[in-house]
């Protein structure tokens, strides 16, 4: 019998996870299908309960549900530490976080060693929590910048370990960028279809900065484009998508996926 997997989010039309996972299933000859499901916040509980009742095998969870879904599944230790779930296995109704694997894998593949770096993290949502955890585990000095300052401060308080939170006003974000080695954008600013938006003023960037945008659609966001002009090393969100997806694949099916096939499909789709 065919096994059904999927991804839930709001919005969801931009997601390339279905094409990526379905290509992997096809390459391995697996009788599986992966589908996108548009789920609004007020229907999240219904969606999770309904998916289990319908026999869906597993779900990925994306914006804005990664934190809220924690109450509807049993998070594993890593997901509890991060405070966000992006993968649900309905065989056990357990929640996992594979975003950390996506973030660390992306940085490693780009030759960036986070250890001891000064990291400025934009955002305080589910993906930001994973990036914050990865940074703290690497012994980084971490600053969180968020449009709603109180949300950033709340995350900083939860993390402890000397994490600071600031707003996005120039008098705060400017000096923070100047003092940082790595900037990670974990917001949705610049994501398709609003590809002409950028989370910070590009004038604030400097050439010694590594700029990692977790957004993968478009392949090169406005932030990455402006960072390249400034001479920054840039990392797109494609590797993160692929590595976190591969980790989810292993949780659900217990086998290694064809990562090269997954990445090729994503890149081909993004340059169409």
Phi and psi in degrees as GROMACS dihedral restraints (atoms count N, CA, C in turn):
[ dihedral_restraints ]
;  ai    aj    ak    al  type     phi  dphi    fc
    3     4     5     6     1   -63.9    20    10
    4     5     6     7     1   138.5    20    10
    6     7     8     9     1   -99.3    20    10
    7     8     9    10     1   132.8    20    10
    9    10    11    12     1  -107.4    20    10
   10    11    12    13     1   130.7    20    10
   12    13    14    15     1  -126.5    20    10
   13    14    15    16     1   169.8    20    10
   15    16    17    18     1  -174.0    20    10
   16    17    18    19     1  -175.4    20    10
   18    19    20    21     1  -135.7    20    10
   19    20    21    22     1   138.2    20    10
   21    22    23    24     1  -116.1    20    10
   22    23    24    25     1   143.5    20    10
   24    25    26    27     1  -176.5    20    10
   25    26    27    28     1   176.2    20    10
   27    28    29    30     1  -151.9    20    10
   28    29    30    31     1    96.9    20    10
   30    31    32    33     1   -83.3    20    10
   31    32    33    34     1   176.2    20    10
   33    34    35    36     1  -138.1    20    10
   34    35    36    37     1   -11.7    20    10
   36    37    38    39     1   -61.6    20    10
   37    38    39    40     1   -22.9    20    10
   39    40    41    42     1   -79.9    20    10
   40    41    42    43     1   -15.2    20    10
   42    43    44    45     1   -66.4    20    10
   43    44    45    46     1   133.8    20    10
   45    46    47    48     1  -102.5    20    10
   46    47    48    49     1     4.6    20    10
   48    49    50    51     1   -58.0    20    10
   49    50    51    52     1   -41.3    20    10
   51    52    53    54     1   -58.6    20    10
   52    53    54    55     1   -46.9    20    10
   54    55    56    57     1   -64.7    20    10
   55    56    57    58     1   -39.0    20    10
   57    58    59    60     1   -64.9    20    10
   58    59    60    61     1   -49.4    20    10
   60    61    62    63     1   -70.4    20    10
   61    62    63    64     1   -40.3    20    10
   63    64    65    66     1   -64.2    20    10
   64    65    66    67     1   -33.9    20    10
   66    67    68    69     1   -65.2    20    10
   67    68    69    70     1   -38.4    20    10
   69    70    71    72     1   -66.9    20    10
   70    71    72    73     1   -42.4    20    10
   72    73    74    75     1   -60.7    20    10
   73    74    75    76     1   -44.3    20    10
   75    76    77    78     1   -62.4    20    10
   76    77    78    79     1   -43.4    20    10
   78    79    80    81     1   -62.3    20    10
   79    80    81    82     1   -32.6    20    10
   81    82    83    84     1   -96.7    20    10
   82    83    84    85     1    -0.6    20    10
   84    85    86    87     1    67.6    20    10
   85    86    87    88     1    34.1    20    10
   87    88    89    90     1   -91.9    20    10
   88    89    90    91     1   142.6    20    10
   90    91    92    93     1   -87.9    20    10
   91    92    93    94     1    70.5    20    10
   93    94    95    96     1  -136.5    20    10
   94    95    96    97     1   157.0    20    10
   96    97    98    99     1  -142.3    20    10
   97    98    99   100     1   145.8    20    10
   99   100   101   102     1  -124.4    20    10
  100   101   102   103     1   126.6    20    10
  102   103   104   105     1  -126.6    20    10
  103   104   105   106     1   151.1    20    10
  105   106   107   108     1   -90.0    20    10
  106   107   108   109     1   140.0    20    10
  108   109   110   111     1  -129.5    20    10
  109   110   111   112     1   121.7    20    10
  111   112   113   114     1   -83.6    20    10
  112   113   114   115     1   114.3    20    10
  114   115   116   117     1  -126.9    20    10
  115   116   117   118     1   120.8    20    10
  117   118   119   120     1   -82.3    20    10
  118   119   120   121     1   159.1    20    10
  120   121   122   123     1   -55.9    20    10
  121   122   123   124     1   -41.5    20    10
  123   124   125   126     1   -71.4    20    10
  124   125   126   127     1   -11.6    20    10
  126   127   128   129     1  -110.7    20    10
  127   128   129   130     1    12.4    20    10
  129   130   131   132     1   -61.7    20    10
  130   131   132   133     1   -47.7    20    10
  132   133   134   135     1   -60.0    20    10
  133   134   135   136     1   -44.4    20    10
  135   136   137   138     1   -59.0    20    10
  136   137   138   139     1   -40.9    20    10
  138   139   140   141     1   -65.3    20    10
  139   140   141   142     1   -44.1    20    10
  141   142   143   144     1   -67.4    20    10
  142   143   144   145     1   -45.0    20    10
  144   145   146   147     1   -65.6    20    10
  145   146   147   148     1   -40.4    20    10
  147   148   149   150     1   -66.4    20    10
  148   149   150   151     1   -39.2    20    10
  150   151   152   153     1   -62.2    20    10
  151   152   153   154     1   -43.0    20    10
  153   154   155   156     1   -64.1    20    10
  154   155   156   157     1   -41.7    20    10
  156   157   158   159     1   -66.1    20    10
  157   158   159   160     1   -32.5    20    10
  159   160   161   162     1   -83.1    20    10
  160   161   162   163     1    -5.8    20    10
  162   163   164   165     1    84.2    20    10
  163   164   165   166     1    19.1    20    10
  165   166   167   168     1   -64.4    20    10
  166   167   168   169     1   135.3    20    10
  168   169   170   171     1   -79.2    20    10
  169   170   171   172     1   -38.1    20    10
  171   172   173   174     1  -164.4    20    10
  172   173   174   175     1   154.8    20    10
  174   175   176   177     1  -133.9    20    10
  175   176   177   178     1   142.2    20    10
  177   178   179   180     1   -91.8    20    10
  178   179   180   181     1   152.6    20    10
  180   181   182   183     1  -124.8    20    10
  181   182   183   184     1   125.9    20    10
  183   184   185   186     1  -124.6    20    10
  184   185   186   187     1  -170.9    20    10
  186   187   188   189     1   -52.0    20    10
  187   188   189   190     1   132.8    20    10
  189   190   191   192     1  -110.0    20    10
  190   191   192   193     1    29.9    20    10
  192   193   194   195     1  -100.9    20    10
  193   194   195   196     1    -0.6    20    10
  195   196   197   198     1   -63.6    20    10
  196   197   198   199     1   -31.7    20    10
  198   199   200   201     1   -86.6    20    10
  199   200   201   202     1   -46.8    20    10
  201   202   203   204     1   -61.2    20    10
  202   203   204   205     1   -32.9    20    10
  204   205   206   207     1   -70.4    20    10
  205   206   207   208     1   -13.0    20    10
  207   208   209   210     1   -56.1    20    10
  208   209   210   211     1   -32.5    20    10
  210   211   212   213     1   -78.7    20    10
  211   212   213   214     1    -9.2    20    10
  213   214   215   216     1  -108.1    20    10
  214   215   216   217     1    -4.9    20    10
  216   217   218   219     1  -135.9    20    10
  217   218   219   220     1   176.9    20    10
  219   220   221   222     1  -100.6    20    10
  220   221   222   223     1   101.5    20    10
  222   223   224   225     1   -68.9    20    10
  223   224   225   226     1   143.3    20    10
  225   226   227   228     1   -77.0    20    10
  226   227   228   229     1   178.6    20    10
  228   229   230   231     1   -59.9    20    10
  229   230   231   232     1   -44.7    20    10
  231   232   233   234     1   -63.9    20    10
  232   233   234   235     1   -44.9    20    10
  234   235   236   237     1   -62.1    20    10
  235   236   237   238     1   -37.5    20    10
  237   238   239   240     1   -65.1    20    10
  238   239   240   241     1   -41.8    20    10
  240   241   242   243     1   -63.4    20    10
  241   242   243   244     1   -40.2    20    10
  243   244   245   246     1   -76.6    20    10
  244   245   246   247     1   -35.8    20    10
  246   247   248   249     1    84.8    20    10
  247   248   249   250     1    26.6    20    10
  249   250   251   252     1  -157.2    20    10
  250   251   252   253     1   146.5    20    10
  252   253   254   255     1  -121.8    20    10
  253   254   255   256     1   133.3    20    10
  255   256   257   258     1  -123.7    20    10
  256   257   258   259     1     1.2    20    10
  258   259   260   261     1  -141.8    20    10
  259   260   261   262     1   128.4    20    10
  261   262   263   264     1  -119.0    20    10
  262   263   264   265     1   131.5    20    10
  264   265   266   267     1  -108.4    20    10
  265   266   267   268     1   110.9    20    10
  267   268   269   270     1   -77.0    20    10
  268   269   270   271     1    -9.3    20    10
  270   271   272   273     1   -65.6    20    10
  271   272   273   274     1   -29.4    20    10
  273   274   275   276     1  -123.7    20    10
  274   275   276   277     1    -8.7    20    10
  276   277   278   279     1    56.4    20    10
  277   278   279   280     1    35.6    20    10
  279   280   281   282     1   -99.3    20    10
  280   281   282   283     1   150.0    20    10
  282   283   284   285     1  -111.7    20    10
  283   284   285   286     1   142.0    20    10
  285   286   287   288     1  -130.9    20    10
  286   287   288   289     1   164.0    20    10
  288   289   290   291     1  -124.9    20    10
  289   290   291   292     1   110.3    20    10
  291   292   293   294     1  -102.3    20    10
  292   293   294   295     1     2.4    20    10
  294   295   296   297     1   -63.8    20    10
  295   296   297   298     1   -34.7    20    10
  297   298   299   300     1   -61.6    20    10
  298   299   300   301     1   -43.4    20    10
  300   301   302   303     1   -60.7    20    10
  301   302   303   304     1   -38.6    20    10
  303   304   305   306     1   -65.1    20    10
  304   305   306   307     1   -41.5    20    10
  306   307   308   309     1   -70.0    20    10
  307   308   309   310     1   -50.3    20    10
  309   310   311   312     1   -66.3    20    10
  310   311   312   313     1   -38.1    20    10
  312   313   314   315     1   -63.4    20    10
  313   314   315   316     1   -40.6    20    10
  315   316   317   318     1   -63.2    20    10
  316   317   318   319     1   -46.1    20    10
  318   319   320   321     1   -64.8    20    10
  319   320   321   322     1   -43.6    20    10
  321   322   323   324     1   -63.2    20    10
  322   323   324   325     1   -41.9    20    10
  324   325   326   327     1   -66.4    20    10
  325   326   327   328     1   -24.3    20    10
  327   328   329   330     1   -91.0    20    10
  328   329   330   331     1     1.8    20    10
  330   331   332   333     1    75.7    20    10
  331   332   333   334     1    24.6    20    10
  333   334   335   336     1  -103.4    20    10
  334   335   336   337     1   120.8    20    10
  336   337   338   339     1   -98.6    20    10
  337   338   339   340     1   114.2    20    10
  339   340   341   342     1   -72.6    20    10
  340   341   342   343     1   -18.7    20    10
  342   343   344   345     1   -54.4    20    10
  343   344   345   346     1   121.5    20    10
  345   346   347   348     1    75.0    20    10
  346   347   348   349     1     6.4    20    10
  348   349   350   351     1   -78.7    20    10
  349   350   351   352     1   162.0    20    10
  351   352   353   354     1   -97.5    20    10
  352   353   354   355     1   115.2    20    10
  354   355   356   357     1  -113.0    20    10
  355   356   357   358     1   131.3    20    10
  357   358   359   360     1  -108.8    20    10
  358   359   360   361     1   119.7    20    10
  360   361   362   363     1  -108.9    20    10
  361   362   363   364     1   122.7    20    10
  363   364   365   366     1   -93.8    20    10
  364   365   366   367     1   120.1    20    10
  366   367   368   369     1   112.5    20    10
  367   368   369   370     1   160.4    20    10
  369   370   371   372     1  -143.4    20    10
  370   371   372   373     1    22.3    20    10
  372   373   374   375     1   -90.2    20    10
  373   374   375   376     1  -158.2    20    10
  375   376   377   378     1   -62.1    20    10
  376   377   378   379     1   -46.2    20    10
  378   379   380   381     1   -66.1    20    10
  379   380   381   382     1   -37.0    20    10
  381   382   383   384     1   -63.2    20    10
  382   383   384   385     1   -36.8    20    10
  384   385   386   387     1   -61.2    20    10
  385   386   387   388     1   -41.3    20    10
  387   388   389   390     1   -65.5    20    10
  388   389   390   391     1   -42.8    20    10
  390   391   392   393     1   -64.3    20    10
  391   392   393   394     1   -38.9    20    10
  393   394   395   396     1   -64.2    20    10
  394   395   396   397     1   -43.4    20    10
  396   397   398   399     1   -61.5    20    10
  397   398   399   400     1   -46.1    20    10
  399   400   401   402     1   -60.3    20    10
  400   401   402   403     1   -40.0    20    10
  402   403   404   405     1   -66.7    20    10
  403   404   405   406     1   -44.8    20    10
  405   406   407   408     1   -64.3    20    10
  406   407   408   409     1   -42.4    20    10
  408   409   410   411     1   -61.9    20    10
  409   410   411   412     1   -26.9    20    10
  411   412   413   414     1   -89.3    20    10
  412   413   414   415     1     5.3    20    10
  414   415   416   417     1    73.8    20    10
  415   416   417   418     1    28.6    20    10
  417   418   419   420     1   -80.5    20    10
  418   419   420   421     1   155.7    20    10
  420   421   422   423     1   -87.8    20    10
  421   422   423   424     1   116.4    20    10
  423   424   425   426     1  -112.9    20    10
  424   425   426   427     1   132.9    20    10
  426   427   428   429     1  -122.8    20    10
  427   428   429   430     1   131.0    20    10
  429   430   431   432     1  -105.5    20    10
  430   431   432   433     1   126.9    20    10
  432   433   434   435     1  -116.2    20    10
  433   434   435   436     1   125.1    20    10
  435   436   437   438     1  -139.3    20    10
  436   437   438   439     1   146.1    20    10
  438   439   440   441     1   -57.6    20    10
  439   440   441   442     1   -45.2    20    10
  441   442   443   444     1   -93.3    20    10
  442   443   444   445     1   100.0    20    10
  444   445   446   447     1   -57.2    20    10
  445   446   447   448     1   -38.8    20    10
  447   448   449   450     1   -60.9    20    10
  448   449   450   451     1   -34.2    20    10
  450   451   452   453     1   -68.5    20    10
  451   452   453   454     1   -39.6    20    10
  453   454   455   456     1   -65.3    20    10
  454   455   456   457     1   -40.3    20    10
  456   457   458   459     1   -65.5    20    10
  457   458   459   460     1   -37.3    20    10
  459   460   461   462     1   -62.5    20    10
  460   461   462   463     1   -45.2    20    10
  462   463   464   465     1   -65.2    20    10
  463   464   465   466     1   -41.5    20    10
  465   466   467   468     1   -60.7    20    10
  466   467   468   469     1   -41.3    20    10
  468   469   470   471     1   -64.3    20    10
  469   470   471   472     1   -39.8    20    10
  471   472   473   474     1   -64.4    20    10
  472   473   474   475     1   -38.7    20    10
  474   475   476   477     1   -75.3    20    10
  475   476   477   478     1   -36.9    20    10
  477   478   479   480     1    64.2    20    10
  478   479   480   481     1  -144.5    20    10
  480   481   482   483     1    52.1    20    10
  481   482   483   484     1    34.6    20    10
  483   484   485   486     1    75.6    20    10
  484   485   486   487     1    16.5    20    10
  486   487   488   489     1   -73.2    20    10
  487   488   489   490     1   133.6    20    10
  489   490   491   492     1  -109.1    20    10
  490   491   492   493     1   156.2    20    10
  492   493   494   495     1  -128.2    20    10
  493   494   495   496     1   139.4    20    10
  495   496   497   498     1  -135.5    20    10
  496   497   498   499     1   171.2    20    10
  498   499   500   501     1   -90.9    20    10
  499   500   501   502     1  -173.4    20    10
  501   502   503   504     1  -100.4    20    10
  502   503   504   505     1     9.7    20    10
  504   505   506   507     1   -67.9    20    10
  505   506   507   508     1   146.6    20    10
  507   508   509   510     1   -56.2    20    10
  508   509   510   511     1   -35.4    20    10
  510   511   512   513     1   -68.7    20    10
  511   512   513   514     1   -17.6    20    10
  513   514   515   516     1  -104.3    20    10
  514   515   516   517     1   -47.6    20    10
  516   517   518   519     1   -70.3    20    10
  517   518   519   520     1   -32.3    20    10
  519   520   521   522     1   -59.7    20    10
  520   521   522   523     1   -57.1    20    10
  522   523   524   525     1   -61.6    20    10
  523   524   525   526     1   -33.9    20    10
  525   526   527   528     1   -65.2    20    10
  526   527   528   529     1   -41.8    20    10
  528   529   530   531     1   -65.7    20    10
  529   530   531   532     1   -42.5    20    10
  531   532   533   534     1   -59.8    20    10
  532   533   534   535     1   -31.5    20    10
  534   535   536   537     1   -93.1    20    10
  535   536   537   538     1    -1.3    20    10
  537   538   539   540     1   -97.3    20    10
  538   539   540   541     1   152.2    20    10
  540   541   542   543     1   -96.2    20    10
  541   542   543   544     1   -33.3    20    10
  543   544   545   546     1  -134.2    20    10
  544   545   546   547     1   132.6    20    10
  546   547   548   549     1  -115.1    20    10
  547   548   549   550     1   125.3    20    10
  549   550   551   552     1  -116.1    20    10
  550   551   552   553     1   120.9    20    10
  552   553   554   555     1   -93.4    20    10
  553   554   555   556     1   111.3    20    10
  555   556   557   558     1  -112.8    20    10
  556   557   558   559     1    21.1    20    10
  558   559   560   561     1   -95.2    20    10
  559   560   561   562     1   175.0    20    10
  561   562   563   564     1   -97.5    20    10
  562   563   564   565     1     8.6    20    10
  564   565   566   567     1   -69.7    20    10
  565   566   567   568     1   120.1    20    10
  567   568   569   570     1   103.1    20    10
  568   569   570   571     1    -3.3    20    10
  570   571   572   573     1   -77.0    20    10
  571   572   573   574     1   147.3    20    10
  573   574   575   576     1   -53.3    20    10
  574   575   576   577     1   134.2    20    10
  576   577   578   579     1   -93.3    20    10
  577   578   579   580     1    -0.3    20    10
  579   580   581   582     1   -90.2    20    10
  580   581   582   583     1    59.5    20    10
  582   583   584   585     1   -75.7    20    10
  583   584   585   586     1    -8.3    20    10
  585   586   587   588     1   -93.3    20    10
  586   587   588   589     1     7.4    20    10
  588   589   590   591     1   -98.7    20    10
  589   590   591   592     1   154.9    20    10
  591   592   593   594     1  -141.9    20    10
  592   593   594   595     1   138.3    20    10
  594   595   596   597     1   -75.7    20    10
  595   596   597   598     1   -20.0    20    10
  597   598   599   600     1  -138.6    20    10
  598   599   600   601     1   164.5    20    10
  600   601   602   603     1   -73.4    20    10
  601   602   603   604     1   126.3    20    10
  603   604   605   606     1   -62.2    20    10
  604   605   606   607     1   -22.6    20    10
  606   607   608   609     1   -61.3    20    10
  607   608   609   610     1   -20.1    20    10
  609   610   611   612     1   -82.6    20    10
  610   611   612   613     1   -13.2    20    10
  612   613   614   615     1   -73.6    20    10
  613   614   615   616     1   154.2    20    10
  615   616   617   618     1  -135.7    20    10
  616   617   618   619     1   154.0    20    10
  618   619   620   621     1   -66.3    20    10
  619   620   621   622     1   -15.8    20    10
  621   622   623   624     1   -86.7    20    10
  622   623   624   625     1     4.1    20    10
  624   625   626   627     1   -93.2    20    10
  625   626   627   628     1   136.8    20    10
  627   628   629   630     1   -91.8    20    10
  628   629   630   631     1   125.4    20    10
  630   631   632   633     1  -113.7    20    10
  631   632   633   634     1   116.0    20    10
  633   634   635   636     1  -115.6    20    10
  634   635   636   637     1   113.0    20    10
  636   637   638   639     1  -103.2    20    10
  637   638   639   640     1   119.2    20    10
  639   640   641   642     1   -71.7    20    10
  640   641   642   643     1   -13.1    20    10
  642   643   644   645     1   -69.2    20    10
  643   644   645   646     1   136.6    20    10
  645   646   647   648     1  -114.0    20    10
  646   647   648   649     1   -11.5    20    10
  648   649   650   651     1  -128.1    20    10
  649   650   651   652     1   102.0    20    10
  651   652   653   654     1   -80.8    20    10
  652   653   654   655     1   165.6    20    10
  654   655   656   657     1   -59.1    20    10
  655   656   657   658     1   -40.7    20    10
  657   658   659   660     1  -120.9    20    10
  658   659   660   661     1   106.8    20    10
  660   661   662   663     1   -72.6    20    10
  661   662   663   664     1   168.5    20    10
  663   664   665   666     1   -59.2    20    10
  664   665   666   667     1   -37.4    20    10
  666   667   668   669     1   -60.5    20    10
  667   668   669   670     1   -47.2    20    10
  669   670   671   672     1   -67.3    20    10
  670   671   672   673     1   -38.6    20    10
  672   673   674   675     1   -61.6    20    10
  673   674   675   676     1   -46.1    20    10
  675   676   677   678     1   -68.8    20    10
  676   677   678   679     1   -35.2    20    10
  678   679   680   681     1   -64.6    20    10
  679   680   681   682     1   -39.9    20    10
  681   682   683   684     1   -60.8    20    10
  682   683   684   685     1   -40.8    20    10
  684   685   686   687     1   -61.8    20    10
  685   686   687   688     1   -29.9    20    10
  687   688   689   690     1   -85.3    20    10
  688   689   690   691     1    -3.1    20    10
  690   691   692   693     1    86.7    20    10
  691   692   693   694     1    14.2    20    10
  693   694   695   696     1   -76.7    20    10
  694   695   696   697     1   151.0    20    10
  696   697   698   699     1   -75.7    20    10
  697   698   699   700     1   132.4    20    10
  699   700   701   702     1  -123.0    20    10
  700   701   702   703     1   148.7    20    10
  702   703   704   705     1  -134.3    20    10
  703   704   705   706     1   124.7    20    10
  705   706   707   708     1   -86.3    20    10
  706   707   708   709     1   170.3    20    10
  708   709   710   711     1   -82.2    20    10
  709   710   711   712     1     2.0    20    10
  711   712   713   714     1   -61.6    20    10
  712   713   714   715     1   -48.2    20    10
  714   715   716   717     1   -60.9    20    10
  715   716   717   718     1   -38.8    20    10
  717   718   719   720     1   -61.8    20    10
  718   719   720   721     1   -46.0    20    10
  720   721   722   723     1   -55.7    20    10
  721   722   723   724     1   -46.8    20    10
  723   724   725   726     1   -67.8    20    10
  724   725   726   727     1   -47.4    20    10
  726   727   728   729     1   -68.9    20    10
  727   728   729   730     1   -39.2    20    10
  729   730   731   732     1   -69.0    20    10
  730   731   732   733     1   -36.6    20    10
  732   733   734   735     1   -65.5    20    10
  733   734   735   736     1   -39.2    20    10
  735   736   737   738     1   -63.7    20    10
  736   737   738   739     1   -38.8    20    10
  738   739   740   741     1   -65.8    20    10
  739   740   741   742     1   -40.0    20    10
  741   742   743   744     1   -63.3    20    10
  742   743   744   745     1   -43.2    20    10
  744   745   746   747     1   -54.4    20    10
  745   746   747   748     1   -44.8    20    10
  747   748   749   750     1   -66.3    20    10
  748   749   750   751     1   -39.0    20    10
  750   751   752   753     1   -61.8    20    10
  751   752   753   754     1   -46.0    20    10
  753   754   755   756     1   -72.6    20    10
  754   755   756   757     1   -43.1    20    10
  756   757   758   759     1  -112.3    20    10
  757   758   759   760     1   -12.1    20    10
  759   760   761   762     1    72.0    20    10
  760   761   762   763     1    17.8    20    10
  762   763   764   765     1  -135.0    20    10
  763   764   765   766     1   160.9    20    10
  765   766   767   768     1   -80.7    20    10
  766   767   768   769     1   133.5    20    10
  768   769   770   771     1   -84.1    20    10
  769   770   771   772     1   165.0    20    10
  771   772   773   774     1   -80.6    20    10
  772   773   774   775     1    88.7    20    10
  774   775   776   777     1   -59.0    20    10
  775   776   777   778     1   -37.4    20    10
  777   778   779   780     1   -63.5    20    10
  778   779   780   781     1   -38.6    20    10
  780   781   782   783     1   -64.6    20    10
  781   782   783   784     1   -42.9    20    10
  783   784   785   786     1   -62.0    20    10
  784   785   786   787     1   -45.5    20    10
  786   787   788   789     1   -68.2    20    10
  787   788   789   790     1   -40.1    20    10
  789   790   791   792     1   -60.0    20    10
  790   791   792   793     1   -44.5    20    10
  792   793   794   795     1   -61.5    20    10
  793   794   795   796     1   -43.8    20    10
  795   796   797   798     1   -62.7    20    10
  796   797   798   799     1   -48.2    20    10
  798   799   800   801     1   -64.6    20    10
  799   800   801   802     1   -40.3    20    10
  801   802   803   804     1   -63.0    20    10
  802   803   804   805     1   -40.2    20    10
  804   805   806   807     1   -67.2    20    10
  805   806   807   808     1   -35.3    20    10
  807   808   809   810     1   -76.6    20    10
  808   809   810   811     1   -20.6    20    10
  810   811   812   813     1   -98.6    20    10
  811   812   813   814     1     3.5    20    10
